[in-house]
Amino acid sequence: MTDKQTSGVHHITAIAGKSQENIDFYVGVLGLRLVKKTVNFDDPGTYHFYFGDERGNPGTIMTFFPWKNIPQGRVGSGQVGYTTFVIPTGSYNFWEERLNRFGIKTEKETRFGEEYLKFEDPHGLKLEFVEREEGPNNTWEFNGVTTDVAIKGFGGAVLYSGSPRKTAEFLENGLGFKKVAEEDMYLRFRSTSDIGNTIDVPVKAFPRGEMGAGTVHHIAWRANDYEDQQSWRQYISDKGLQPTDILDRQYFTSIYFREWGGILFEIATDTPGFDTDEPLDKLGEDLKLPEWLEHHRNQIENIVDPIEVREVKPPKND
């Protein structure tokens, strides 16, 4: 076990198609809150959406870069295979019925004694729900998703590695996860947090994934603050990997690196959070730009598609 330990998943960032379809699904169907509407700092003509619980707490944040004309990706090694959301105990049937009402196909799988409800978002991203007692209920309610059934945050993720044993070794001896179980097809690791704490690694390697719509760009792990981030950067470098410089993402700072199985990892700080530039009751309402992009606001607003947060209804049966 390493002397450095992340408490678990901070956020997961994926690639979507059309912006409004992305918002309608994650807000209207899944009931998450749009906690921040900004742009991709490396491609300012593209939105960056952050969805999460009421405050956008670490461990609840699903983020997207939506590109309406991007080709479909292929999920495979070097990527997160499934993003796992944790739901309250007793809410499984609610979600199965809700997804089916919205015309979303579901499948069931049992792993490590837990039953998973697997499905895809409108752009092909692979998702799953699992019930767990751990973690506080999400207080955000929207469009028929009440706090007793609302998504708590991440359960974790299933990592598709090009070198599963090396990825497993890094989770344990690099990020401080503890190996807690092994089945025929999977290794399971747990961290200390009450959400975003469970990572499953299939023991076989998958064909290489291709980035595009419906794929995860990276998975981020939690650091406490900037000082802890500096320590992580040196630590990752000492492990023989090549972390980036510390980058300011406005709501956290980040380093990025690829682990031995080809998956892009990020380490992101819990601080300062999403209420630094708008109050809690107004999160996600306005397009927020960093200071260095503010003078391009008019140009950016003319490029990105208009979007709205709205309630959506299930399609009517013929």
Backbone torsions as a table, in degrees:
resi	resn	phi	psi	omega
1	MET	NA	138.1	-178.3
2	THR	-79.0	162.2	175.2
3	ASP	-84.7	-7.8	173.2
4	LYS	-105.0	137.0	-178.4
5	GLN	-139.0	123.7	167.3
6	THR	-84.7	147.4	179.0
7	SER	-79.1	-13.7	176.9
8	GLY	149.5	-158.6	-177.2
9	VAL	-71.6	132.6	172.7
10	HIS	-90.4	-55.6	176.0
11	HIS	-155.2	166.9	174.1
12	ILE	-129.8	132.6	-177.2
13	THR	-116.8	129.3	-176.0
14	ALA	-129.0	172.9	-178.9
15	ILE	-110.1	130.5	-177.8
16	ALA	-119.0	173.6	173.3
17	GLY	-91.0	-120.3	-175.2
18	LYS	-66.5	139.2	-174.2
19	SER	-60.2	-48.2	-175.7
20	GLN	-66.1	-36.7	176.6
21	GLU	-62.4	-38.7	179.0
22	ASN	-63.2	-46.6	179.9
23	ILE	-67.7	-43.1	-179.8
24	ASP	-58.6	-37.1	-178.1
25	PHE	-75.3	-52.4	-172.6
26	TYR	-75.5	-29.9	176.3
27	VAL	-92.5	-53.1	-173.3
28	GLY	-71.7	-39.9	-178.3
29	VAL	-93.0	-51.6	-175.9
30	LEU	-83.5	-15.7	173.7
31	GLY	79.1	14.4	176.3
32	LEU	-75.4	163.4	177.5
33	ARG	-96.7	134.9	168.6
34	LEU	-75.9	103.2	-174.4
35	VAL	-93.8	-16.0	177.1
36	LYS	-156.9	133.4	174.9
37	LYS	-118.9	106.5	-179.8
38	THR	-138.5	-157.9	-179.6
39	VAL	-127.2	162.5	172.9
40	ASN	-68.6	114.7	-174.8
41	PHE	-62.2	-24.3	178.5
42	ASP	-90.5	-9.2	179.6
43	ASP	-149.2	75.1	-168.1
44	PRO	-64.4	-8.1	174.5
45	GLY	-83.9	4.0	-178.3
46	THR	-119.3	134.4	175.7
47	TYR	-62.3	158.2	163.1
48	HIS	-132.7	111.2	-179.8
49	PHE	-99.6	140.3	174.3
50	TYR	-120.0	122.7	176.3
51	PHE	-113.6	146.0	179.1
52	GLY	-171.4	-157.4	174.9
53	ASP	-79.1	-169.2	-172.4
54	GLU	-56.8	-37.8	-177.3
55	ARG	-100.8	-7.0	-172.2
56	GLY	68.5	42.9	-178.8
57	ASN	-65.8	146.8	174.2
58	PRO	-54.1	139.0	-176.2
59	GLY	95.4	-5.2	178.8
60	THR	-121.7	-1.9	-163.6
61	ILE	-95.3	111.3	172.7
62	MET	-102.8	123.9	-176.9
63	THR	-121.3	155.0	-175.7
64	PHE	-140.4	142.9	162.6
65	PHE	-103.7	107.7	178.6
66	PRO	-91.9	125.0	174.0
67	TRP	-124.1	113.7	-170.7
68	LYS	-67.9	-23.5	-177.1
69	ASN	-110.2	13.5	-176.4
70	ILE	-73.6	139.5	176.3
71	PRO	-64.1	157.1	177.2
72	GLN	-66.1	137.1	175.8
73	GLY	-87.6	179.6	175.7
74	ARG	-129.9	122.4	-179.4
75	VAL	-74.3	130.3	-179.5
76	GLY	-169.1	-163.0	-175.8
77	SER	-63.3	149.9	-174.3
78	GLY	87.0	12.7	-177.4
79	GLN	-141.9	165.1	162.8
80	VAL	-71.7	125.7	179.5
81	GLY	-80.6	-49.8	176.3
82	TYR	-129.9	134.7	170.6
83	THR	-93.3	125.0	-174.2
84	THR	-103.7	121.8	172.7
85	PHE	-101.0	140.8	177.4
86	VAL	-101.3	134.8	-178.5
87	ILE	-121.3	158.4	-178.5
88	PRO	-63.6	150.2	174.9
89	THR	-58.0	132.6	179.8
90	GLY	93.2	0.3	-176.7
91	SER	-103.3	1.2	-175.9
92	TYR	-57.2	-47.5	-177.8
93	ASN	-65.3	-37.8	176.5
94	PHE	-56.3	-47.1	-175.9
95	TRP	-72.3	-37.3	177.5
96	GLU	-61.4	-45.1	-179.9
97	GLU	-68.1	-40.2	-178.8
98	ARG	-64.9	-46.6	179.8
99	LEU	-61.9	-42.0	179.8
100	ASN	-65.3	-36.5	176.6
101	ARG	-62.6	-33.5	178.9
102	PHE	-86.3	10.1	176.1
103	GLY	75.9	22.5	-177.4
104	ILE	-99.9	120.1	-179.5
105	LYS	-70.3	139.7	179.5
106	THR	-126.4	152.7	173.7
107	GLU	-133.3	158.1	179.6
108	LYS	-115.2	143.8	176.0
109	GLU	-143.4	142.8	175.1
110	THR	-108.6	124.7	175.0
111	ARG	-132.4	130.2	176.5
112	PHE	51.2	38.5	176.3
113	GLY	78.2	5.0	178.3
114	GLU	-110.1	143.7	179.0
115	GLU	-97.3	127.0	-177.7
116	TYR	-109.8	141.1	173.5
117	LEU	-106.8	113.0	-172.0
118	LYS	-106.1	141.1	-179.4
119	PHE	-161.3	178.0	179.1
120	GLU	-126.1	150.7	173.7
121	ASP	-80.5	177.5	-174.4
122	PRO	-61.3	-17.6	-177.6
123	HIS	-110.1	12.9	171.4
124	GLY	94.5	3.5	178.6
125	LEU	-68.5	133.4	-175.9
126	LYS	-86.4	122.1	-176.5
127	LEU	-127.2	161.9	174.6
128	GLU	-154.3	150.6	175.6
129	PHE	-110.1	145.2	171.6
130	VAL	-143.8	139.4	176.6
131	GLU	-82.3	136.1	171.3
132	ARG	-149.4	149.5	177.5
133	GLU	-73.8	-32.6	-174.4
134	GLU	-61.3	150.8	172.7
135	GLY	88.7	144.0	178.7
136	PRO	-71.4	153.2	174.4
137	ASN	-67.6	148.6	175.1
138	ASN	-76.1	128.2	-177.8
139	THR	-86.7	-4.9	-179.4
140	TRP	-80.5	131.3	178.0
141	GLU	-125.5	136.8	-179.4
142	PHE	-160.0	136.9	170.3
143	ASN	51.8	44.8	176.4
144	GLY	88.3	-1.9	176.1
145	VAL	-98.7	106.7	-176.4
146	THR	-96.7	166.5	-171.8
147	THR	-61.0	-26.4	-178.7
148	ASP	-74.3	-13.6	178.8
149	VAL	-125.1	-7.2	-173.2
150	ALA	-63.6	148.5	176.8
151	ILE	-58.3	127.1	179.5
152	LYS	-76.6	-35.2	-175.3
153	GLY	156.3	-151.7	178.0
154	PHE	-81.9	139.0	163.4
155	GLY	-79.1	-32.3	-178.6
156	GLY	151.5	-134.6	-177.9
157	ALA	-164.6	160.4	170.5
158	VAL	-107.6	119.6	-175.6
159	LEU	-98.5	123.8	176.0
160	TYR	-93.8	106.2	-173.4
161	SER	-105.2	147.1	171.5
162	GLY	-78.8	-12.4	178.6
163	SER	-147.1	77.1	-169.3
164	PRO	-54.1	-40.3	-177.2
165	ARG	-69.3	-34.1	177.8
166	LYS	-71.3	-39.0	175.4
167	THR	-63.1	-42.8	178.7
168	ALA	-61.1	-42.5	-179.6
169	GLU	-63.9	-37.8	-179.7
170	PHE	-71.6	-38.3	175.8
171	LEU	-56.1	-42.7	-174.8
172	GLU	-79.5	-48.5	-172.2
173	ASN	-102.1	-2.9	175.6
174	GLY	-109.9	-47.3	-176.5
175	LEU	-101.3	-8.1	174.7
176	GLY	84.7	14.4	172.2
177	PHE	-69.7	157.2	177.0
178	LYS	-109.6	129.2	174.7
179	LYS	-71.8	122.8	-173.6
180	VAL	-117.1	-15.7	-178.0
181	ALA	-165.0	160.7	175.6
182	GLU	-146.7	131.0	172.7
183	GLU	-116.1	-179.6	-178.6
184	ASP	-56.2	-39.3	-173.2
185	MET	-106.4	-12.4	-170.6
186	TYR	-138.1	150.8	163.6
187	LEU	-108.1	142.9	-179.6
188	ARG	-121.9	135.7	-179.5
189	PHE	-128.1	147.2	179.9
190	ARG	-132.0	147.8	174.2
191	SER	-111.0	-169.5	-171.1
192	THR	-91.0	-16.7	-177.4
193	SER	-70.7	163.3	177.7
194	ASP	-89.9	-8.7	169.2
195	ILE	-135.7	163.3	-179.8
196	GLY	59.3	34.8	-166.7
197	ASN	-115.0	-2.5	-171.8
198	THR	-124.3	118.9	-178.8
199	ILE	-119.4	124.9	175.7
200	ASP	-108.2	136.8	179.7
201	VAL	-123.0	112.5	173.7
202	PRO	-59.6	140.8	-174.3
203	VAL	-78.8	-13.5	177.2
204	LYS	-101.4	148.3	177.2
205	ALA	-80.6	144.6	177.9
206	PHE	-99.6	158.7	170.5
207	PRO	-57.9	151.9	-175.4
208	ARG	-60.3	133.1	177.2
209	GLY	-76.2	161.9	175.6
210	GLU	-123.8	127.8	-177.3
211	MET	-67.9	139.4	179.3
212	GLY	169.9	-171.1	179.5
213	ALA	-56.9	139.1	178.3
214	GLY	83.2	16.3	177.7
215	THR	-126.0	155.4	176.4
216	VAL	-85.9	131.3	177.5
217	HIS	-79.2	-46.1	178.2
218	HIS	-160.7	162.4	173.8
219	ILE	-119.0	134.4	-176.4
220	ALA	-111.0	139.8	178.3
221	TRP	-108.0	157.9	-171.5
222	ARG	-86.9	134.5	164.9
223	ALA	-118.2	153.8	-174.8
224	ASN	-69.6	-50.6	-172.2
225	ASP	-161.0	-173.8	-175.4
226	TYR	-63.0	-39.5	179.0
227	GLU	-62.5	-43.7	176.7
228	ASP	-63.7	-37.8	177.6
229	GLN	-59.7	-43.3	178.4
230	GLN	-60.5	-41.2	178.5
231	SER	-64.3	-42.0	178.2
232	TRP	-62.2	-41.8	-178.2
233	ARG	-60.9	-45.1	178.7
234	GLN	-65.4	-40.8	-179.1
235	TYR	-63.0	-45.1	179.8
236	ILE	-64.9	-40.3	177.4
237	SER	-62.4	-40.8	178.6
238	ASP	-66.1	-21.8	177.4
239	LYS	-78.1	-4.1	179.4
240	GLY	92.9	6.0	175.7
241	LEU	-96.1	174.5	-171.9
242	GLN	-124.2	82.7	179.6
243	PRO	-71.7	150.7	174.1
244	THR	-70.9	172.5	166.8
245	ASP	-61.6	164.2	175.1
246	ILE	-74.0	123.4	-175.3
247	LEU	-109.6	138.7	179.6
248	ASP	-86.1	115.2	177.7
249	ARG	-106.5	21.9	177.5
250	GLN	72.7	-50.8	-175.1
251	TYR	-102.8	-6.4	174.7
252	PHE	-167.7	167.8	169.4
253	THR	-109.7	155.2	-168.9
254	SER	-138.6	148.6	160.3
255	ILE	-125.8	152.4	-178.3
256	TYR	-129.3	147.7	175.3
257	PHE	-164.5	157.2	173.3
258	ARG	-98.3	130.2	177.0
259	GLU	-81.6	178.9	-169.0
260	TRP	-65.6	-20.9	178.3
261	GLY	-92.2	5.4	174.5
262	GLY	93.5	0.8	-177.8
263	ILE	-84.5	135.4	177.5
264	LEU	-78.4	116.9	178.2
265	PHE	-105.2	147.7	172.0
266	GLU	-126.8	148.7	166.2
267	ILE	-117.2	123.4	-173.7
268	ALA	-124.7	144.1	-177.6
269	THR	-80.7	148.2	175.0
270	ASP	-67.4	-26.5	-178.0
271	THR	-106.8	155.1	5.8
272	PRO	-87.3	-16.9	178.8
273	GLY	101.4	179.8	-169.1
274	PHE	-92.4	-4.4	179.6
275	ASP	-97.5	20.4	179.5
276	THR	-75.6	-25.7	-175.9
277	ASP	-126.6	4.1	171.6
278	GLU	-160.9	147.7	-176.6
279	PRO	-68.9	160.5	-175.8
280	LEU	-54.4	-40.6	-176.7
281	ASP	-77.0	-3.9	179.8
282	LYS	-118.1	9.0	-177.0
283	LEU	-53.9	133.8	173.9
284	GLY	80.7	2.1	-174.8
285	GLU	-81.5	-38.3	-176.4
286	ASP	-111.2	155.7	174.2
287	LEU	-73.8	116.5	-178.3
288	LYS	-102.7	129.9	-179.5
289	LEU	-122.1	145.0	173.6
290	PRO	-67.5	161.1	-175.7
291	GLU	-54.5	-38.6	-175.5
292	TRP	-74.7	-8.5	176.1
293	LEU	-109.8	-6.4	-173.3
294	GLU	-59.3	-35.6	-179.3
295	HIS	-72.1	-7.8	174.9
296	HIS	-100.9	9.9	-172.3
297	ARG	-53.4	-50.2	-176.9
298	ASN	-59.3	-42.7	179.3
299	GLN	-63.9	-44.0	-179.1
300	ILE	-64.6	-45.0	-178.2
301	GLU	-65.0	-25.0	176.7
302	ASN	-80.2	-17.5	-178.4
303	ILE	-90.7	-47.1	-174.7
304	VAL	-73.5	149.9	179.6
305	ASP	-71.1	145.0	171.6
306	PRO	-66.3	138.6	179.7
307	ILE	-136.6	162.5	175.5
308	GLU	-145.5	149.2	171.1
309	VAL	-87.7	123.1	-174.1
310	ARG	-148.8	157.6	171.4
311	GLU	-74.2	143.8	176.6
312	VAL	-123.8	151.8	-178.3
313	LYS	-114.1	151.4	176.1
314	PRO	-61.4	149.0	176.3
315	PRO	-63.8	147.1	178.5
316	LYS	-77.2	138.0	177.2
317	ASN	-76.1	137.8	178.6
318	ASP	-72.7	NA	NA
